[in-house]
């Protein structure tokens, strides 16, 4: 049988040509989600271990520093530490170490174990700066009046000290004072890369940390709890980096250390009141993490003494909830080919913390963790709502 081709009126063809794109556009708009996404966070930081705002609220409620520490690191025991720490001074990126002259300033050869007192004047001229300029097997000790001059050559590396008094270190960005000693340390086998390292007694180090981490004027038992947490964290890191060039850095990647310039009489009192005290687990210093605020829910830190738990004493910062708004394009560009954003919702929580978010695109669906989103968009915490 022979079929005849149907004849379609020209009017119908024109109508189809004009209406088909509109139908497709309607289908696309049905699949398109919000143009922006807002995260409303509570808390600030990773939420593991001691909560600084939680500790403040507990101290205001009458809890002692020992009770506070036991709550945030359950199952630990009390211990004691001493000795010294090696702190990388990240503001000083040059190979040499330059300090201002001062009372009791000395230079010490680490290779020959020889010490020299560094005078305020050389040949009647006022010394403006002293410098250790490290070489391959020796270090030049230099002084500056109008220009730099060689004063001594020390065997091996060298360091500055001042009998426990602060030494003023000159950095590319300014000046800072540190107790203990200051030395240039090789951080690779060839010695081509070097860092300025502050070797400082444990308790002197704590004096430069505690007021950097919490306000020294906070309730004294909260500040004491912070001192124990910071001391324990440092003891853990020292043990973990025994074979490294230094034990800790001086930034929030470790814990913030400002040297003698950061000391405060009230936080100094907290350091003295808890002198040498740490918490231990299995006879070793615990990994005593801490953050500003857990937002009401401590996060699992991977150790028995860092459990996920509700914290009724910490309901976030006074400014919470903090909001962060991102465009749908900024969100979806994290997954190549996902297409336009259709929807996003929280689909997993551990207590109040987000563990999973489901993101639906026009092409496929992904399920990132709350930590992923926190990192990508610099959210304050994983305790959040999505709007």
N, C-alpha and C positions, 0 to 999 in steps of 0.2 A: 504494500500500500504506500502511495506517495502522499506525504504530508505537505500541506501548504503552510508557508511561513506566515505567522500572524503579523498583521499590520497594526502598529501602535500609533495612535494619533500623535502628532507633533506636540500638542498641548500637554499631553501626559508626560512626554519625555522632558519637557521644560520644567514641569512641576517636580519630577523626580530629581532633576539636576539641582534644583534650588532647595529642596527639603532634606535630601540625604545628609549633607554636611551638618545641618541643624540637629538631626537625630544623633549623629556621631558625637557632636559636641555635647549634647545632653548626657550621653552615656559616659563621656570622659569626666564631666563635671560631677556626676554621681560618684565617681571613684576618687575624686580629689578631696583631700582632707583639709585640716586647718593650715593657714598660712604661717602661723607661728605656734610655738609650744612654750609654755611657762612652767618652770620647776620652782616650787615653793619649798625651801629647805628649812629644817630645824636642826640646830647644832652647828658645830664647826670642827672639822678634822675627821680623822679616820675612826674615832670612837673606841679605840682599843685601850684597855687599861684605865688609868686614872683620868677622870674628867675634872678639869680644873674648875669649871663652874659648879660641878656637882660637889667637889671638895669644899668650895666656898660655902655653898648652901648647907652642907653637912656641918661645917664648923660653926656657922651661924645658928644651927640647930642644937649646938652643944656637944657635938662629937669631937673626940680627941684625935690627934694626928695618927695615933696607932690604930684607932677604930677605922678611920678613913682609909688608911693604907691596907688594912686587912680586908676591907670590903672590896676594894678595887683589884687586889691581887690575892684572891682566896686560895688557901692551901699552901701558902708560902711560909717560910720560917724567917726569923730575924738573924742577921749576920753582921759582920764587921769588915771594913776594908781600909786600906791605907796606901801609902806609897805615892807615886806620881803618875801623871797622864801626859800624853804627847798630843798636842792640839794643832791641827793645820790652821794657819792664819790665812784665810782665803783672800783677804784684801791685799796681801803682799805676794805678787806673782813674779817678782824679779828673782834672779839667782842670789843676789847679795842680801845682806841684812844691815840696815842702816838705823842707828839709834841716836838719840840726843844725849849729850853728856849729862851726868848726874852724880849725886852723892853715892859713893860706894861702888861705882860702875867698874866692872872687871871684864877681862877677856880670858877665856880658858881654852887651851889646846886639848882637844879630845884625843889626839894621837900621842902627844908627849906628856899629857897630864901636867901641864905647866900653866900657871895663872899669872896675869899681869894686871896691876891696877892701872886704870886709864885716867890720866890727868885731865884737868879742865883746861890747862894751858900747856903748849909745847913751844919751847924756845921763846917764851914771853908772849905768844899769840894765843888768843882765845880759840878753843876748839868748838866748832859749830856742830859737828857730827862725827860719829865713829862708824866704821863700816867693816864688816867681814866680807871679803871677796873670795869665794872658794875657787880653788883650782883643782888639778887632777889629784894630787896627793898632799897638797898644802893649801893653806888659807892665808891670804894677805890681810893683815890688820892695818887699816888705813884711817887717817883722820883728815878732817876738812877745816881749813881756816878760810882762805880765799878760794883755794882749790884743793884737790885731794892729794895726799902725800902718804907714802909707805911708812909705817911705824915699826912693825914687826912681821915676821913670817912664821906662822904656826904650822906644826906638823899635823896633817889630816884636817878634819873639820874643826871648827871653833864655835864658841858660843859666848853670849854676853850674860852677865848676872849682876845683881846689885844687892846681895845679902837679904833677899826677900822684899826689898823695896821695889816699887813699880819702875819698870824700864819703859821709856817712851820710844816706841817703834815708829819710824817714818815710812809710810806706805805711799803708793802712787796717788791715793785719794785723800791723804791727810795723816794724822797722828793718832796713836792709841797706846795706852799704857798697859803693861802686863807684868804680873809677878812671875817668879821662877826664872827660867833662862830662855833665851831666844837663840835659835841656831838655824843654819841653812842645812837642809837634809836632802840627800839624794833619794829620789823616788823611782829610779830605774837602775839597772845593772851598770850601765856605762857612766852614770853620773851626769848625763846631759840635761836631765830634768830635775829641778830642785824646788823645794817648798820651804817657806819659813815655818818653823815649828816652835811652839811654846811648850816647854817642859815645865810642868807646874805641879806643886803638891795638890793632892786630891781636894782637900778642904778649901784651898785658895781658888781652885777651879770652880767649886760650887758657889763661891761668893760672886763669881762673874757670870753665873748661869741663872740662879733662882729668880732674881729681880727682872731678868730678861724674859722669863717664861710666865710669871704671874706678877701682878702689882704687889709690891712689898707691903703696901698698906692694907692688904686684905686681912681677914681674920688670921691670927697667928698660927692656929692649928692647920689651916689650909696651906699656908706658906711652908710650914714644917713638913706636911705631907708631900708637897712639891719637892722639897729638898731631898727627902728620902727617895722619891721616884727618880729624880735627876741623878742622884748619886748611884743608885742601882743601875740605871740605864748606862751610865758611864763605865761602871765596873764590868757590865756584860760586854760592852764594846771593846774595852781594853783586853779582855780575855779573848775575844774573837779576832783581834787584830795584832796579836803578839808578834807576828812575823812581818808586819807591814811597816811603812815608814812613819805612821802616826796612828793613834787610837781613834780619834774623832776629828771631825771638822768643826767649824765654829758657826755654822748656819743651821737653819731649821731642817736640813737634810739629816742632821745628827740631833743636836739641841743647841739653842742659841747661846753663844758665849761671847761676852763683851769685854773680858779682861777686867783690870782694876777700875776702868772707867764705868763699869756697870754695877759696881758694888753699892749696897744701900744698907744702912745700919739696921733696918728692920729685917731684911732678908739675911743679913749676916747673923743676926740673933737666931734665926730659924736654923741656919747651918750649924751654929754652935750647940743649939738645943738637941739636935739629932746627930751629933758628931759621929762620923764613921759608920752610921747605921744604914744597912741595906736589907732588902728582902731576898731570900734565896730559895731555890727549888732543887732538890737533890744535892744539896751542899754547894751549889754554884749560884752566882748572882742571876736573878731572874731577868727576863727581857721585859723590863718595866716600861712599856710604852705608855704614853699619855697624850691627850689632846685637849683642846679648849673646851669642847662641849660634846657630849654624846647624843644630845637631843632627846634624852629619855630612854635610850637603848644602847647599852654597851655592845660593841661588835666582837665577834669571835676572832681572837688573835692567834689561834693555832697552837696554843699551849693550855694545859689544864687550868692554869691560874689566870688566863685571859678569856673567860667564857662570855658568850652572848647572854645578856640579862637585862631586864628592865631596871631602870634607875629613876625612881620617883623623885629624887632630889635634883635631877637635872632636866629641866624642860626647855633647854635651849638658851640662846643669848637673849639679852633684853631687847634686841632689835629684831628677833625672829617673829614671823617667818621672813626669810630673805628670798627674794624672787630673782630668777634669771630667765630671761626670754630669748629664745633663739628662733631663727627662721626655719621653716620646713626644709629649705634648700640646705642650710647648714647642717641640719640633722641627717638628711638622707645622703649627703655626700660621703658619709662614712662607709657606705656600701655601694660599690660600683654596680650599676645596672638595676638598682632597686626600683627606680622610677620615681613618680611623685608620691608624697606622703598621703596615705589614706587614713590611717589612725595610729595612735600610740596610747598604750595603757600599761599600768603596773600589773603584772601577773604573778609576782612572787615576792614574798616578804619573809624575813626572819625577825619576829617581833615587829618593831616599827621600821626596820631597815629594808630597803628595796634590794632584792636579790636578782630579780628578772623583770625586764620590760619587753613587751611585745610591740614591735614596730611593723606595721603593714604598709607595704608599698604597692604600686600598681603592678609590679612584676613579681615580687616575692616577699616573704615575711622573714624577719630576723628577730632574735631574742637576746639582746645584749644584757650584761649585768648592770646593777646599779653602780658598781665601782667604775665600769667602763664609762658610763654617762657622766659620773662625777669627774673623772679625769679629762674627758674630752671637752667639757663645757665649764670646767673649773667651778663646779658646784661646791658649796661649803660642806655638805655631808651626803650620805646615802639615805638619810631620813627625809623623804620628800613626797610631795603630791604633784601630779601633773594636771595642768589645766590648759 
